[in-house]
Amino acid sequence: MSATHQRLLAFDFGTKSIGVAVGLWPTQTITELHAIKAKDGIPNWDEINALLSEWQVDSVIVGLPVKMDGSDMEITRRARKFGNRLHGRFGCPVLFFDETLSTREAKEEAFARGHRGNFGEAPIDSIAAGIILQSWFNSQA
């Protein structure tokens, strides 16, 4: 693993909220942060900037939601646009990673932690971001 990917910030893109997790490659430790509210997929860029500054990440991973056959959906295009805007605004390296089934896995994890299924009141976006990051770590081994 190159030094350019030591500390990573992962995003689970959504049109209403965007989950965030941070991780360190050498130890593969992951911390689920929180969800950033979004309006039609557009986040508060100042909040994103604050996260990038606070965590001093080397790279960003944006989960790409794709169909089971690997083809794109509208949300795939929007997630790519979000990643491209991250790179354009902040100059950070952006890696895209297939997040197929991460939401289902995040729901299972949330239920295991005692979540009651009220996802609107208690979002699981940061869990999904952590799963995306762990999947990326696993793919690097």
N, C-alpha and C positions, 0 to 999 in steps of 0.2 A: 504494500500500500504506500503510495507516495505521500510525502509530507504535505501535499496540497489538500489532502482530505483527512486531516487529523481530528478536527472538531467540526461537526456537521449540524446543521439545522434542517429538520424535515418538516414539510408542510403537507397536510391532507387538505387539498383544495375543495372548497364547496362554495355555492353561490350565496349562502347565508352566513356561514362561518368557515374558518380555516383553522384546522388543528395544527398545533406546533409541538415539536419535541426536539431536544438537543441530545447529541451523543458524542462520545469520544471513541475514535477508532481503536486505539491500542488496547483499551480495556473492554470495548463494546458495551460501555455503560450508557444507558438511555434515561433521560429525565423527561417525562411528559410535562409540558408547560401549561398551556391553556389554549383556548380557542379565541381567535380574533374575529370579531363580527365583520361581516361583509355585506355590502349592498349590491345585489346582482353580481356577485363575484369580485367586487372592488373593495379591497380592504382599506383600513386607515394606514396609509403608507408611513406616517410618522411612527405608528406603533411597530411596524415591521422594521423601520430604521433603528428604533430603540432596541429591539431584540438583537439585530445584527451587531450593534455597538456593544451591548451588554455581554454577549456571548463570544464576540470576536471569532466568528466561525471562519473556517477556511473554504468551505463549500456549502451549498444548499442542495437539498434533494426535494424535488416536487413529485409527489405521487401522481401517476397518470392512470386515470380510470379508463379501462378499455373493456370491450365486450369479451366474452369467454373465448371467442375465436381469434382474439387479438386485434380486431378492427376498432377503429376510432368511433367515438360518439361525439355529440356536441360538447359534452362536459370535458372530453379529452382535449378538444381544441382550446377550450377556455382555460384548462389547467396549463397547457403549453404557453398560452398567452400570458398567464400569470407569471410563469417561470421566466419567460423572456422579458417581462417588465421588471422582475426582480434584478435580472442581470443588467438591463439597461439603466435602471435607476441607481443601483448601488455598486455595479461592477463586480459583483461576486460570481464565482463560477457556479453554474446551475447544472445539476444532473437530474435527468428525468428517470423515474423508475416505475415499472408496472406495479400498480397497487390492486390488482384484481383480487377480490374477496377480502380486502382489508377491513371494510366496514362490517361485514358479517363476522369476521374474526374479532373485531373490536367490540361488537355487541356481545359475543360469547364471553370475552374477557370481562366486560362490564358486569354481566350477570354473575360471573364467578366472584366478582368483588362486591356483590350485593346490590347492584343497580336494579331499580324497580321497573325499568322499561319506559320511563318518562323522558325520552331522549330530547324533547323540546326544552324541558326545564333543566335537564342535566345532560348536556351534550357529551358525546364520546369522541369528539374530533381529535383531541390530543392523544387518546389511546390509539386511534387509527394512525396518527402521525408516528407514534412510537413503533407500531407494528411495521409501517413502511420502512422506518429506519432499521429495525432489526432484520427485516427481509433483505435490505440492501447489504447490511453487514454480512449476512449469511451468504449472499451471492459473491462476496469478495473472497471467501475462504477457499 
